[in-house]
Amino acid sequence: MIQDTTLRQFLRTFEIETNPPASERQLDELEEKLGIPLPAEIRDYYRICDGGCVCNDRSYMELLSIDGARARRRVLGFKNSFWGYYSVAENNDSNPVCVFCKSPLTGYVAVVNHDDNPRLLARSLDGFLNLAMARVAESDFYDTAELESEFAGRERTDRDIEIARQLIHHALDNDTLDPGERTDALCFAGDLFPDIMVDEIAALYGRGNEYVRRYVIARLERIAHPAGKVLAYRFRRH
């Protein structure tokens, strides 16, 4: 669940002018129209405010209202997505921050780029809020594209690793995924594996398309251990 204090601190930090909270009836109707359950964090967020916005010399940040999120869902083609993306925020760049509403990544957060592949940001909406607050504290102007993901470091949880394996299974054995979703599944898996699982990360190279292969090389090059660099070098020469 989202931490009430974290969201309120986020609203103060960004000086966001909020809309009144959504009612339980609105939330129930939203779930019914989406056809999928809302993660608890999204419901908790709407109980505090139904979106809000700020535009000043430090940031442009829009927390999407229920109506705004539903509009993004139609425009961006999220309705039938395997991931169940639900847009919660945008930085005036058509690259919404989205919460996954479908398994296996339910509750995790990604920025979904309109002209590039999505990028995992955090394990929860609460995590995204903390990343954003840390960024705005150290930058003259906030830009979501500049956020460093929670998965940029070396630490992973047991859940991260289990989800990574589920994603590989879906990518290889789920006929309902389109090519783009298979690519995303394998790249998400690579992000969720810790650096020490270098062999598992390298194995993704032979399981995907050209984009996945480029991703694997870049991922291996970020690993401090020499094994990652050696494998990346071999793949580049392949």
C-alpha positions, 0 to 999 in steps of 0.5 A: 500500500502507498504510504499516506505520508509519502504521497503528502510529502510528494505533493508538498515537495512538488507544490501540486495543486490537487483535485478533491479525492475520488469516491469509493463509488468512482473507484469501483466504477473504474475497476469495472470499466477497466476489467481488471483489479486496481492495485491497492496503491492506486486506490489509496492514491485516489482516496487522497486526491483525484489527480493534480498538476503543477507547472513552475520553474522547478517542474511540470508534473501532472498526477493523472485524474481518473478521467485523465488516466482513462483517456491515456489508456485509450490513446496509448493503446493500453486497453489490451496490453499484457501488462495492464498499464495504468498511467498515474503521472506525466511530465509533459512528454507523452511518456507516462509513469505507469503502474502494472495492474497484471501479473507477474509485475502487479504493483511495479512501476515503469515509464512507458516511452511513446518512441522507445521501449518501456523502462522499469523504475520502481517496485511500487508507486511509493518507490517512484514517489521517493525517486522523484522527490530525491531527483527534484531535490538535487536538480534545477528542473525535474525530468522523469527521463533522468530518474535513476531506476531502483534497478540500477543498483546491485540489490534485488529481492527474491520476488524480483528474481522470481518475477524475472523467471516468470517473465522469461517463461511468458516470453518463450511460451505465451502465444498471446504476447505480441513481439513487442511484449516479448521483447519487453518481458525479456528486458524486464527480466534482465533488469530484475536479475541481480548482477551476480546472476550474470549467466542468466542475464547473458542467456537472454542474448540467444532468446530474443531479437536484435533489440534484446541482444543490444539490451543484454550487451549494455546490461552486461557492460554495467556489471562491475565483475569482469565476467560481465565485461568479457561476455559483452565483448564476446557478444559484440564480436559475434 
